[in-house]
Structures are given as structure tokens and as C-alpha cells.
Amino acid sequence: MSSGRILVAQGGGPTAVINQSLVGIVLEARRYGQVERIYGARHGVRGVINEDLLDLTQETTEHLQRVAATPASALGSTRDKPDLEYCKKMLAVLRAHAITHFFYIGGNDSSDTVRIVADEAAKAGYPLRAIHVPKTIDNDLMGNDHVPGFASAARFVMQAFAGANLDNAALPGVYVAVIMGRHAGFLTAASAAARTQADDGPHLIYLPERTFDIDRFLADVKAVYARLGRCVVAVSEGIHDSGGEAIASKLAKGGVERDAHGNVQLSGTGALADLLCDEIKDKLGIKRVRGDTFGYLQRSFIGCVSDVDQREAREVGEKAVQFAFTNGRDGSVAIKRTGTYSVDYELLPLSAVAGKTRTMEDEFIAPSGTDVTDAFRLYLRPLLGSGMPDAYRLRPAPVAKVLGKKS
């Protein structure tokens, strides 16, 4: 393509590093002389069909660098899931504004949107290069070793559980925390990185890759509590029974909220944590039981960002532009792990990623189904980045009883 106008958009849940990808695209595109304009769509694909565009060509490099280091979606996002007619409207806007390169930063649904738009452009004979740029804290994109956004959210989960474990050790009881992840348990599994000593929590980890049974759950909690006098539990919001019904829906007596796609609303509500805590109190008779839902805190927490995640999020944006101008085809940028720890980038066919969901591999899940393996810990550790905080306890040096000793 001899000339080019670029349009970039952000879709789905924000992350701590998604703006690194945005700025990576903008700054890399500026290196190409054939690029005339760089536009940004406000609130994702909705901004495209509404022609709600910003001219990012006018942003200074210094300000872009500051935006890159700021969590959440600077352009705004959307949960719209475009169908064919929606994508045809998008293409009409792209043609009207003479857009020749479309970059969409997002997860599974975003990749499918890019695929449909690319297909429609090809059918219409319109010269459009469409590239999907990966993003999701769920880490569930096919073809990727890991996805930008996951590592920073995992770092938050790890640090939150490290603190919760110390709190629970100081005031023993049962603590249950619910973490995002409807189908993939990577983020919940990251809680295991909080452990430094043998009795550290989380003592039990429940993932959506395994069937959840409430009676077994209660037995697990009872056993840990009997052994340690306390129990810290990490639970994925997507846990379900053998029939696939969400536990949040199964335990709820007053009905559940559903999103625009008909899915049970799992994020942004404390229902599951409260329901599980009630089961523990009612069935096990344990008095001190507390629950939390990390909710949206995991996604864009400003004080907890992995430097590895930042760097790779910037690079997937840069590589997206390089692939767009030199590779000659549409696709989805993917991160591949090489060596002890380094990464390379590939451009996968959109069909290999679009509409598909990766779940945790069996090798990452312990046979018990309530823990992770060393393979997962080795996979996760380099992603968390540098400067991880340490937690220390007093060394036990008990003093012999005087009044309380037996005669």
C-alpha cells in the first residue's frame, strides 16, 4: 500500500498495560513515511460505527509515553460483540475515512471482529490490512504462551493473597477470595505464587477447568482448618458443577444477573464469595469466615504492574505495525516463549485465534484439583516481573510456661 491511514481501537476489559500496546502502534507507525494519519476510535468498535474518532497524529511523543504507563483503556472500551451487519457498518466507516490499516487491541471477541471485517473488506475488494493485537487478563487466547495484561493482574493477585495470608495467620479463620476467570483459571492459579512457607495460603485453589462439588469443597476446607486452625481459599468466578451450571447461579436463591450476551454476571459482584462463606458457616460451624471479591481491582490497579508485561505489551503493538506493513497479510500477533525466558512474536491467521478459548493445560493443574503444579509456577514466575515484595515472619522461640506447666 503506497499510502496509509491507520485506525486503532481498544475492546473488552481494560488492563494495566493495554495503553502500552496503543502507544506502541502509534509511535511505530510514525516511523513509516507512507502513514498519513493515525486515528483512534473512542470506546472500541462502537466508536467506529459512530465515527467517534480522535486524531492521534497530533499527540506529542512525551504525552504518549505518559499515557502508555497509565492503566486502563485510554481510548475507552466497549463490550459490543459485533455480528456481520455490525461489521459491515464498520467497514463502511473505514472506507469513508480512507482507512487502510485497522488495529484492534482486545481478546477473543475482538479477534473475531477483526476476522469478519477483514473478510468483508476482501469480498468488497477494499485494500484493508486488519491486525488483532492481543490483550486479556484471562490469558485465554489460543496460540499465545501468555497474553499482555495477564502478568500484571497475576502480580496483583499474588500480592493480594500474600497479604491476605498474613492477615489470616494473625487472626485465624477461613478466608475465601474470588478471582476473575469464567473459563480459564490462569489468574486464580497465580495466587499460588504467594506462598513462601509450607503452611502459607492459599491452601485450596479451585479452577473452572475442574468440576466443583460443594460437598467436597466443604470437606477440603474442614480438613485444612483441622490441620492448621485456618484456611485461605482462592476460587475462580467461573467454577461450575458437573452439568456446567455456574456455582454462583446454583447457590443463589434470588436469581442471578445476566450480561448482554446472556452469561451469568460473575464479575463486579460479591455474590459467589458470600454464598460460599455462608455454606462454610452453616455446614461447618466455623465462626470466623470472611470473603472478598477482587472484581475490577485486578484489571487496572495502578500500583501493581509487571515490568515484563509493560515491555511485551509495547512490543506487540510495535510488531503489529511491522507485520501490517511488511508481512502482506491480516492476522493476530502472538507471543511465543523462547529459551529460559525470552519471547518472540508471530503473526497467526485470524482463524486460529478468533472465537476460541484457551484453558489451563492439565500439566499446570495438580491431580488433587485444588492446587497447581511446579510446571505452572515455573511458567508464571518470569512474567511477574522484578521488585516483588517479600513477607517475613518471626522465628518461633517459645518461652517455657511457668504457671501453666504440669506438676
C-alpha positions in Angstrom: 0.0 0.0 0.0 1.6 3.3 -1.1 -0.3 5.4 1.4 -2.0 4.8 4.7 -4.4 6.0 7.3 -4.4 4.0 10.5 -7.3 3.3 12.9 -6.7 1.8 16.3 -9.3 0.8 18.9 -9.4 -1.0 22.2 -12.0 -3.5 23.2 -13.1 -5.6 26.2 -11.9 -5.3 29.7 -9.2 -2.7 30.4 -5.8 -3.9 31.7 -2.8 -2.3 33.4 -0.7 -2.3 30.2 -3.2 -2.0 27.3 -2.1 1.6 26.6 1.5 0.3 26.1 0.1 -1.5 23.0 -1.8 1.6 21.9 1.3 3.8 22.1 3.5 1.1 20.5 1.2 1.1 17.5 1.2 4.9 17.3 4.9 5.5 17.7 5.9 2.6 15.4 3.5 3.8 12.7 5.1 7.3 12.8 8.3 5.7 11.5 6.6 4.8 8.2 6.6 7.7 5.8 3.6 6.4 3.9 1.4 6.8 7.0 -0.7 10.0 6.6 -2.9 9.9 9.7 -3.3 7.8 12.8 -6.8 7.8 14.3 -8.2 6.3 17.5 -11.8 5.1 17.9 -13.4 6.1 21.2 -15.0 3.2 23.0 -13.9 0.5 20.6 -15.9 -0.7 17.7 -18.8 1.4 18.9 -16.7 4.5 18.2 -16.0 3.1 14.7 -19.7 2.9 13.7 -20.5 6.2 15.4 -17.5 7.9 13.6 -16.3 9.0 17.1 -12.6 9.2 16.2 -9.6 11.1 17.6 -6.6 12.3 15.6 -3.7 10.7 17.4 -1.3 12.2 14.9 -1.4 15.4 16.9 -0.3 13.8 20.2 3.2 14.6 21.4 5.6 11.7 22.0 6.2 12.7 25.6 2.5 12.7 26.4 2.0 9.4 24.6 4.8 7.9 26.8 2.9 9.1 29.9 -0.3 7.6 28.6 1.5 4.3 27.9 2.4 4.0 31.6 -1.2 4.6 32.7 -3.5 1.6 33.3 -7.0 1.2 31.7 -8.1 1.9 28.1 -7.1 5.5 27.2 -9.4 5.4 24.2 -12.2 3.9 26.1 -13.6 0.4 25.5 -16.8 -1.5 24.8 -18.5 -4.9 25.4 -20.2 -4.8 22.0 -19.9 -8.1 20.2 -20.3 -7.2 16.5 -22.2 -9.5 14.2 -21.9 -9.5 10.4 -24.2 -6.5 9.9 -22.3 -4.5 12.6 -19.0 -5.3 10.9 -20.4 -4.2 7.5 -21.2 -0.8 9.1 -17.7 -0.6 10.5 -16.3 -1.3 7.0 -18.4 1.5 5.6 -16.9 3.9 8.1 -13.3 2.7 7.3 -13.9 3.2 3.6 -15.4 6.7 4.2 -12.3 7.8 6.1 -9.9 6.0 3.7 -8.6 3.7 6.5 -6.1 1.3 5.0 -4.8 -0.3 8.3 -7.1 -1.4 11.2 -5.6 -2.4 14.5 -7.9 -3.8 17.3 -6.4 -4.4 20.7 -8.5 -7.0 22.6 -9.3 -10.6 23.4 -11.3 -13.4 21.9 -14.3 -11.5 20.7 -12.1 -8.7 19.3 -10.1 -11.1 17.2 -13.3 -12.4 15.7 -14.4 -8.9 14.9 -11.1 -8.3 13.1 -11.6 -11.6 11.2 -15.1 -10.6 10.0 -14.1 -7.1 9.0 -11.1 -8.5 7.1 -13.3 -11.0 5.3 -15.8 -8.3 4.3 -13.1 -6.0 3.0 -11.7 -8.8 0.9 -15.1 -9.6 -0.5 -15.6 -5.9 -1.4 -12.2 -5.6 -2.9 -11.2 -2.9 -0.5 -7.5 -2.8 0.3 -7.6 -3.1 4.1 -4.9 -4.6 6.4 -6.5 -5.8 9.6 -4.4 -6.8 12.6 -5.6 -8.1 16.0 -3.3 -7.1 18.9 -3.7 -9.5 21.9 -4.9 -8.3 25.3 -6.7 -10.1 28.2 -6.1 -10.7 31.9 -7.7 -14.1 31.5 -4.7 -15.3 29.4 -7.1 -17.4 27.3 -6.0 -16.6 23.7 -5.1 -19.5 21.6 -1.6 -19.7 20.1 0.0 -17.5 22.8 2.3 -18.5 25.5 0.8 -15.7 27.5 -1.1 -12.5 26.8 -0.4 -8.9 27.7 -2.4 -7.8 30.7 -2.3 -11.2 32.4 1.1 -10.8 34.2 0.2 -7.5 35.9 -3.2 -8.9 37.0 -1.4 -12.1 38.2 1.1 -9.9 40.1 -1.9 -8.2 41.8 -3.5 -11.5 42.7 -0.2 -12.8 44.1 0.4 -9.8 46.3 -3.2 -9.6 47.5 -3.0 -13.3 48.6 0.3 -12.8 50.3 -1.2 -10.0 52.4 -4.5 -11.9 53.0 -2.4 -14.9 54.2 -0.6 -12.8 56.7 -3.8 -11.4 57.9 -5.4 -14.8 58.2 -2.3 -16.1 60.1 -2.6 -13.2 62.6 -6.4 -13.7 63.1 -7.1 -17.3 62.2 -10.3 -18.3 60.4 -11.4 -19.1 56.9 -10.8 -16.6 54.1 -12.3 -17.0 50.6 -11.4 -14.7 47.7 -13.0 -14.9 44.2 -10.8 -14.1 41.2 -11.8 -13.3 37.6 -11.9 -16.1 35.0 -15.0 -17.5 33.5 -13.5 -20.4 31.5 -9.7 -20.2 32.2 -8.2 -20.4 35.7 -4.8 -18.9 35.0 -5.4 -15.8 37.1 -6.8 -17.7 40.1 -3.8 -20.1 39.8 -1.5 -17.2 40.1 -2.5 -17.0 43.8 -0.1 -20.0 44.4 2.9 -17.6 43.9 2.0 -16.0 47.2 3.4 -19.0 49.2 6.8 -18.8 50.7 6.5 -21.2 53.7 4.9 -24.7 53.9 1.8 -23.5 55.8 1.1 -20.4 53.6 -2.1 -19.9 51.8 -3.9 -20.2 49.6 -4.3 -23.7 50.9 -7.0 -24.6 48.4 -7.3 -23.4 44.7 -10.5 -24.0 42.7 -10.3 -23.6 38.9 -13.0 -23.6 36.2 -11.1 -26.4 34.4 -12.3 -28.8 37.1 -15.8 -29.7 38.2 -16.7 -28.1 41.5 -18.6 -30.1 44.1 -19.9 -28.2 47.1 -19.7 -31.2 49.5 -16.1 -31.9 48.5 -15.3 -28.2 48.9 -16.6 -28.2 52.5 -14.7 -31.4 53.3 -11.5 -29.8 51.9 -12.0 -26.7 54.0 -12.8 -28.7 57.1 -9.6 -30.8 56.7 -7.3 -27.8 56.2 -8.9 -26.0 59.1 -8.5 -29.0 61.4 -4.8 -29.3 60.4 -3.8 -25.6 60.5 -6.5 -23.9 62.5 -7.1 -21.7 59.5 -7.7 -21.9 55.7 -7.2 -19.5 52.8 -9.1 -20.3 49.6 -8.7 -19.0 46.0 -11.8 -19.5 43.8 -12.3 -18.7 40.2 -15.6 -16.9 39.5 -16.2 -19.5 36.7 -16.4 -22.6 38.9 -19.3 -24.9 37.8 -20.9 -28.2 38.6 -20.7 -31.4 36.6 -23.6 -30.2 34.4 -21.8 -26.9 33.6 -24.0 -24.7 35.7 -22.2 -21.8 37.4 -21.9 -22.3 41.1 -22.9 -18.7 41.6 -26.2 -19.4 39.9 -26.7 -22.7 41.6 -26.3 -21.4 45.1 -28.2 -18.1 44.6 -31.7 -18.3 45.9 -33.0 -15.0 44.4 -31.9 -15.4 40.8 -28.8 -14.0 39.1 -27.9 -11.1 36.9 -27.0 -11.8 33.3 -25.0 -9.7 30.9 -25.8 -8.6 27.3 -24.7 -11.9 25.9 -26.9 -13.9 28.3 -24.0 -15.0 30.5 -24.4 -15.1 34.3 -22.8 -11.9 35.6 -19.8 -13.1 37.5 -17.6 -10.0 37.7 -18.3 -6.9 39.8 -20.5 -8.8 42.3 -19.6 -10.4 45.6 -22.3 -13.0 45.4 -20.2 -16.1 45.0 -17.8 -15.3 47.9 -20.8 -14.6 50.2 -22.6 -17.7 49.1 -19.5 -19.9 49.7 -18.9 -18.2 53.1 -22.5 -18.9 54.1 -22.1 -22.6 53.2 -19.0 -22.8 55.4 -20.6 -21.1 58.4 -23.9 -23.1 58.1 -22.4 -26.5 57.3 -19.1 -26.5 59.2 -20.0 -24.2 62.1 -16.8 -22.1 61.8 -17.5 -18.7 63.2 -14.7 -16.5 61.7 -15.3 -16.8 57.9 -14.6 -13.9 55.6 -14.9 -13.4 51.8 -13.7 -11.0 49.2 -14.2 -10.5 45.5 -11.2 -8.9 43.8 -13.5 -7.9 40.9 -12.3 -5.0 38.7 -9.4 -4.2 41.0 -7.4 -6.9 39.3 -7.6 -5.3 35.9 -6.1 -1.8 36.2 -4.6 -1.5 39.6 -2.2 1.4 39.2 0.4 0.4 41.8 1.0 -3.1 40.7 2.3 -3.5 37.2 4.8 -6.1 35.9 7.7 -4.5 34.0 7.8 -7.6 31.8 4.2 -7.1 31.0 4.7 -3.5 30.1 7.6 -4.2 27.8 5.8 -7.0 26.0 2.6 -5.0 25.7 4.5 -2.3 24.0 6.3 -4.8 21.7 3.0 -6.5 20.5 1.9 -3.0 19.3 5.1 -2.3 17.5 5.1 -5.8 16.0 1.5 -5.4 14.8 2.6 -2.3 12.7 5.7 -4.1 11.4 3.6 -7.1 10.4 1.0 -4.9 8.8 3.4 -3.1 6.5 5.9 -5.9 5.8 4.1 -9.3 6.1 1.4 -8.7 3.4 -1.5 -10.4 5.3 -4.0 -10.0 8.1 -3.5 -11.8 11.3 -3.3 -11.9 15.1 0.0 -11.1 16.9 1.1 -13.9 19.3 3.7 -14.1 22.0 6.0 -17.2 21.8 8.3 -18.1 24.7 11.9 -19.0 23.8 14.9 -20.1 25.8 14.9 -19.9 29.6 12.9 -16.8 29.4 12.7 -14.6 26.3 10.0 -14.1 23.8 9.5 -13.8 20.0 6.4 -12.7 18.1 4.5 -14.4 15.3 1.5 -13.4 13.1 -1.1 -16.1 13.3 -4.0 -16.5 11.0 -7.1 -14.8 12.4 -9.0 -18.1 12.2 -6.5 -19.7 14.6 -7.5 -17.3 17.4 -10.9 -15.8 16.6 -13.7 -17.1 18.8 -11.6 -19.7 20.5 -10.7 -20.0 24.2 -7.6 -21.4 25.8 -7.9 -23.1 29.2 -5.2 -24.2 31.6 -3.2 -27.2 30.4 -3.5 -30.4 32.5 0.2 -30.2 33.3 -0.4 -27.0 35.2 -3.1 -28.4 37.5 -2.3 -30.8 40.4 -4.0 -34.2 40.5 -6.0 -33.1 43.6 -7.7 -30.4 41.5 -7.2 -27.9 44.3 -3.7 -26.8 43.6 -1.2 -26.1 40.8 2.0 -27.9 39.8 5.6 -26.8 39.8 5.3 -26.6 36.0 2.8 -23.7 36.4 5.0 -21.9 39.0 7.9 -22.1 36.6 5.7 -20.8 33.8 4.4 -17.9 35.8 7.5 -16.7 37.7 9.3 -14.7 35.0 6.1 -13.0 33.9 5.5 -11.3 37.3 8.5 -9.0 36.8 11.1 -7.6 39.1 10.8 -6.0 42.5 8.4 -8.4 44.1 7.8 -7.7 47.8 8.9 -10.3 50.4 6.9 -11.3 53.5 8.7 -12.4 56.7 7.5 -14.0 60.0 9.1 -14.2 63.4 11.1 -17.3 64.0 9.5 -19.4 66.8 11.4 -19.3 70.0 8.8 -20.2 72.6 9.4 -19.5 76.3 8.7 -22.3 78.7 5.5 -22.0 80.8 5.8 -21.4 84.5 2.2 -21.1 85.9 0.8 -23.3 83.2 3.2 -26.2 83.5 2.1 -29.6 84.9 3.3 -30.5 88.3 
